[in-house]
Amino acid sequence: MNKVRPSAAAAIADIENGATLLVGGFGLSGNPENLITALHERGIGGLTLVSNNAGTDNCGLGVLLQSRLVTKMVGSYVGENKEFERQFLSGELEVELCPQGTLAERLRAAGAGIPAFYTPTGVGTLRAEGKETREFGGREYLLEEALHGDVAFVKAWKGDTHGNLIFRKTARNFNPLVAKAATLTIAEVEELVPAGELDPDEIMLPGIYVQRIIRGEHYEKWIEQRTVRPREEG
């Protein structure tokens, strides 16, 4: 089955207002840049955005926040985005902060068909308010529910027309997790090849989890912070 779409705009054309969107990436590494841009240009709003982070003010997922397309954010790290802070403090944006490991496991559980799981992370904190707890082996655990999405955006290095994907280095972060946790998964790749050209032993995400795929272009591969100092003369 050929899952290729001609463009990012075509791949996201039927996403509706109010969708729950799962997005891969860690910081600005492994961001599905083309799909984010296409969604921004289409102007779909009322989104619940699930991602490890919220990008920066003008890069990554930050462009969706700048355009007021997001009404709720579920994530772990939001410290690089001043617009996120402004919207949260003004009451414009609902935020659910989730420990990073818990977020990853909630997504993994959704992909595996596990409705909920117990974890010691968050016990005795604000995270535990209103949640069920239970003791195992003399230790208290918190019940966390799986985290499903309507749509997932995934970025990979290479893929084939059947949706099989290969990731490179740190881009293999939340991307495989969100791909398995959504009803519809759309992948963008830097290199797109015919089915059968990928070494089966190198495939990191089988195409069964991907419904649409595009070849991305014009990648910027941003760096969040660059710190340099003069080289010492010796």
C-alpha positions, -999 to +999 in steps of 0.1 A: +000+000+000+014+033-011+009+058+018+027+088+002+010+122+001+022+148-023+028+175+003+025+183+040-006+204+033-023+174+016-014+151+045-030+173+071-060+185+050-086+166+070-075+174+106-103+191+124-106+218+150-103+205+185-081+175+177-057+160+202-023+162+185+007+141+196+040+154+183+074+138+184+107+156+191+129+164+221+136+201+224+141+211+187+156+177+178+134+154+157+107+180+151+083+173+122+089+208+109+070+205+076+038+191+092+039+218+120+042+245+094+014+231+072-009+230+102+000+265+112-007+278+077-041+260+076-050+276+109-067+247+127-074+257+162-087+245+196-059+219+197-049+198+226-011+195+221+008+166+236+046+168+234+076+166+256+082+203+251+066+234+236+094+245+213+108+280+215+090+313+208+094+311+170+106+275+163+090+241+164+057+239+182+061+275+193+046+287+160+013+270+169+012+288+203+021+321+187-009+318+164-033+309+194-041+275+178-035+256+211-060+256+240-044+229+261-008+217+264+003+183+279+041+182+283+072+180+305+095+209+297+083+243+288+112+265+299+123+279+265+091+295+254+082+329+267+049+330+248+039+297+265+046+313+299+026+345+290-005+325+278-004+302+308-001+330+334-029+350+317-052+320+317-054+316+280-037+282+279-046+251+300-015+232+310-009+197+323+027+192+334+036+155+334+069+140+345+089+130+314+091+093+322+054+092+330+046+110+298+066+085+278+050+056+296+015+070+291+021+072+254+037+037+253+007+023+272-017+038+247+001+021+219+002-012+237-035-012+246-028-008+283-055+015+298-035+026+329-005+017+351+009+024+386+041+045+391+058+059+422+066+091+403+045+120+415+033+105+448+030+132+475+031+160+449+004+181+431+005+155+404-012+131+428-042+153+436-075+136+426-057+104+414-060+069+428-031+056+448-022+021+459+004+004+480+027-023+466+054-039+487+052-011+513+055+017+487+028+040+475+021+042+438+000+066+416-024+054+389-017+071+355-039+066+325-028+059+289-026+090+266-042+086+232-043+111+204-064+117+173-034+125+152+004+121+156+031+140+137+064+120+134+098+130+120+122+103+108+154+103+087+144+078+061+112+060+052+097+040+024+063+042+006+048+017+030+056+039+060+085+019+075+108+044+093+144+048+104+154+074+129+188+090+135+204+096+168+184+118+193+155+121+168+146+086+180+130+101+211+093+105+215+086+099+178+081+061+180+059+065+211+035+090+196+033+071+163+018+041+182-006+061+204-027+079+178-056+070+156-039+086+125-001+089+123+015+111+097+053+109+091+077+131+074+111+119+063+143+135+049+147+106+024+119+086+009+126+054-009+105+027-026+091-002-005+117-030-002+148-008-003+152-006+035+171-033+053+144-050+075+169-052+104+174-014+103+136-005+105+129+011+138+091+017+134+071-007+112+048+009+086+017-007+104+018+023+127+020+049+099-010+058+077+005+087+057+040+098+048+056+127+030+091+137+020+100+169+039+122+196+027+140+228+038+150+215+072+166+240+095+176+216+124+176+244+149+198+246+180+179+258+211+210+274+228+245+279+215+271+288+241+307+294+230+338+308+246+372+319+232+396+291+227+424+292+253+458+299+238+485+275+249 
